[in-house]
Amino acid sequence: MKLLLISHGNLAKEVFNVLNMITGSTENVSYMTLPYGVDLEAYKSEIIKHIEESDQILILADLFGGSPFMISSKIYGTGKYNDKMAIVTGMNLPMVLEVSSQMNDKTLDELKKLAVEIGKEGIVDLSEKFE
């Protein structure tokens, strides 16, 4: 099982760096940045390479509808890799921390569901905690 973080700019790289800082381990976790002006076909090819080199892969994208998400969803839409990949958008640090810590214990489908659940739970209105 592998985890691929994808984002605009350097967000994925920095989330990866923070993951490494907190856990000390980024085994089976990689990232891809999408700087302005990058060839989108080359970016797509690199995502495909990550998928093909994995038995199963969960892709966490920064933004629904953004280029990293759209490119990965087009790959998913071909149907060629659907048995070995899943995509979740709205990547945040709680999501990445939890998913990366449970990658060896859960199926791809379970990790996908966990990512969505923890991603939502990671959003907290502090004032509501005091009510």
C-alpha positions in Angstrom: 0.0 0.0 0.0 1.3 3.5 -0.9 0.1 7.0 -0.2 0.6 9.8 -2.7 0.1 13.4 -1.7 -0.6 15.8 -4.7 -1.1 19.5 -4.6 -0.7 22.9 -6.2 2.6 24.5 -5.4 4.6 23.0 -2.6 1.8 22.1 -0.3 2.2 18.3 -0.7 5.9 18.6 -0.1 5.4 20.6 3.1 2.7 18.2 4.4 5.1 15.3 3.7 7.9 17.2 5.6 5.6 17.8 8.6 4.6 14.1 8.5 8.2 13.1 8.6 8.9 15.7 11.4 6.0 14.4 13.6 6.3 10.6 12.9 9.9 10.2 11.8 8.8 7.9 9.1 7.5 8.4 5.6 7.8 4.9 4.4 5.5 4.2 1.4 4.5 7.9 1.3 5.5 10.2 -1.5 4.4 13.5 -2.9 4.1 15.4 -6.1 4.0 19.2 -6.4 2.5 21.1 -9.3 4.4 24.4 -9.7 3.0 27.0 -12.1 3.9 26.2 -15.7 4.6 22.5 -15.4 3.7 20.3 -18.4 0.4 18.7 -17.3 1.1 15.6 -19.5 4.4 15.1 -17.8 2.6 15.5 -14.4 0.0 12.9 -15.5 2.7 10.5 -16.6 4.4 10.8 -13.2 1.1 10.0 -11.4 0.7 7.0 -13.6 4.2 5.9 -12.8 3.4 6.0 -9.1 0.2 4.0 -9.6 1.9 1.4 -11.8 4.8 0.9 -9.2 2.2 0.3 -6.4 0.1 -2.7 -5.6 -2.5 -0.3 -4.2 -2.3 3.5 -3.8 -4.4 6.1 -2.1 -4.0 9.6 -3.6 -4.8 12.5 -1.4 -5.3 15.7 -3.4 -5.4 19.3 -2.1 -8.5 20.6 -3.8 -11.6 19.2 -5.5 -11.6 20.5 -9.0 -8.0 21.6 -9.0 -5.5 20.4 -11.6 -3.9 17.7 -9.5 -7.3 16.3 -8.6 -8.6 16.6 -12.2 -5.5 14.9 -13.7 -5.7 12.0 -11.2 -9.5 11.7 -11.7 -9.0 11.4 -15.5 -6.6 8.6 -14.8 -9.2 6.9 -12.6 -11.8 7.6 -15.2 -10.0 5.4 -17.7 -10.9 2.4 -15.6 -7.5 0.9 -16.1 -6.3 1.3 -12.5 -9.6 1.4 -10.5 -8.9 -1.8 -8.7 -5.7 -0.5 -7.3 -6.3 3.2 -6.7 -8.5 5.6 -4.8 -8.6 9.4 -4.6 -9.7 11.7 -1.8 -9.6 15.5 -2.0 -9.4 18.1 0.8 -6.1 16.8 2.0 -5.2 18.0 5.5 -2.6 17.2 8.1 -4.9 15.1 10.5 -6.0 13.0 7.5 -2.4 12.4 6.3 -1.2 11.5 9.8 -3.9 9.0 10.5 -3.9 7.4 7.1 -0.1 7.0 7.0 -0.2 5.4 10.5 -2.7 2.8 9.4 -1.6 2.0 5.9 -0.4 -1.5 6.9 -3.5 -2.4 8.8 -6.3 -1.5 6.5 -7.6 -2.1 3.0 -7.6 0.6 0.3 -11.3 1.1 0.7 -11.0 1.3 4.5 -8.2 3.9 4.2 -10.2 5.9 1.7 -13.1 6.0 4.2 -10.8 6.8 7.1 -9.3 9.7 5.1 -12.7 11.3 4.6 -13.7 10.7 8.2 -10.5 12.1 9.8 -10.4 14.9 7.3 -13.8 16.1 8.5 -13.1 15.5 12.1 -9.9 17.6 11.8 -12.0 20.7 11.3 -13.0 22.1 14.6 -14.6 25.3 15.7 -13.0 26.1 19.0 -15.9 28.2 20.3 -18.2 25.1 20.0 -15.8 23.2 22.3 -16.4 25.8 25.0 -20.2 25.7 24.8 
